[in-house]
């Protein structure tokens, strides 16, 4: 293997990053999705033929409790290898195409597909290296994977393999968090500031603090998600855990403009499972008429989060512009905004129709909803009013 000095490596990677920026700027979302799949395919093949060099690093990091190894770890362990250079270039390109370069310094990881594979692999069974195909998963006929000799194999798209399989993929939790931050920043630029609701999100904490101000401030009226469950949608095994988020839609209380808030839902990993997050979803001071809708989405491999934010704002604003006096229709306007957003997303920026999970229309302030099904029947959730009082002195 040719030895590369750290300075040469740094220069090569910097140039690669600049090229990725330019390429991503000139490509459509569909083209981006195709390029991302090509990146992952190339990495899967490169990793398969480099397995002898990385086997010990993988075995030192992968266990029943931890099935992933990050790009940064591979860079540290094998900084001068050819697959490290290729991974870095791909990661830079993917972050640029997704519009999240400013919000995370890496996305790519290598993940063992299932913990049931750990023991056989550590006992000496050679693994395959796979990647998620492009396009709608309903059209996938098989999953391509490479053995340690670089030979191509075709695996069942919906049946878990009976051999160890490593998947080259994005860290979905990290991507979603960065993506929501990118969307929030883009909405801010467009004059539609969004709040990210999430149990680890500092924006929400800041909003609560500024809303109270002093101990004499009025309580804050919210609605919390007490329980939520998604139906089994037969997600392919290669996709791993789901990363679901929500978009809350409504109308600004003080002007005739849309209000769009984002909800990070990092706990909602698997279908057919009950979760009890007690998560604040709606701050009612941000919405007119005490009504809002909630769209549940699953992140997609081809999403450009900045462009998605632009689309959401554009569609919502266009609906309101077509209504000369919003007060006449009142909260009946909100489903019109939501419907236009849902209609625009599949044909606009996302390449996998399964990204739209479900929608809740007309959630009302001070109203409980117990085991309430979404309009599409794919989600069941319990919503409860939650009043947050100022901190006692």
JOSUL-V83857 format. One line per field, one symbol per residue. ss: DSSP state (H for helix, E for strand, C for the rest). phi: phi as a letter, one per 40 degrees, with the letter a starting at -180 (. if undefined). burial: # if it has 9 or more other C-alpha atoms within 8 Angstrom, else .. Layout:
BEGIN
ss->???
phi->???
burial->???
END
This chain:
BEGIN
ss->CCCCCHHHHHHHHHHHHHHHHHHHHCCCHHHHHHHHHHHHHHHHHHHHHCHHHHHHHHHHHCCCCCCEEEHHHHHHHCCCCHHHHHHHHHHHHHHHHCCCCCCCCCCEEEEECCHHHHHHHHCCCCCEEEECCCCCHHHCCCEEEECCCCCEEEECCCCCCCCCEEEEEECHHHHHHHHHHHHHHHHHHCCCCCCEECCCCHHHHHHHHHHHCCCCCCCEEEEEEEEEEECCCCCCHHHCCCCEEEEEEEECCCCCCEEEEEEEECCCCCCCCCECCCEEEEEHHHCCCCEEEEEEEECCCCCCHHHHHHHHHHHHHHHHHCCCCHHHHCCHHHHHHHHHHHHHHHHHCCCCHHHEEEEEEEEECCCCEEEEECCCCCEEEEEEEEEECCCCC
phi->.ccbcdccccccccccccccdcccccbcdccdccccccdcccccccccccdccbdcccccbcadcacbbcdccccccbcbccccccccccccccccccgbdcbacabcabbccaccccccccchcccbbbacccgccccccabcabccbgccbbbdcbbdccbcbcbcacccccccccccccccccccccgbcbbccacbccccccccccccgbcccccbcbbbccaaabccbfcdcccgccbbbbbcbabdcbacbcbbbbbcbccccbcgbcbbcfccbbccccbcggaabbbcbbcbcbcbcccccccdcdccccccccbcbdcccfccccccccccccccccccbbcbcccccaabcfcbcfbcbbfcccccgcbbabbbcbcbccccc
burial->........#...#..##..##..#....##.###.##.###.#########..#..###.###...#####..##..#.#..###################.##.########.#.##.##...#.#######.###..#..######.#....###.....#######.#..###############.#.#######..#.##.......#..#.#.############.....###...############..#.#########.##.#...#...###.##..##..##########.#####.######.###.##.....#....#.######.###.###..####..#########.#...#...###..########....#...
END
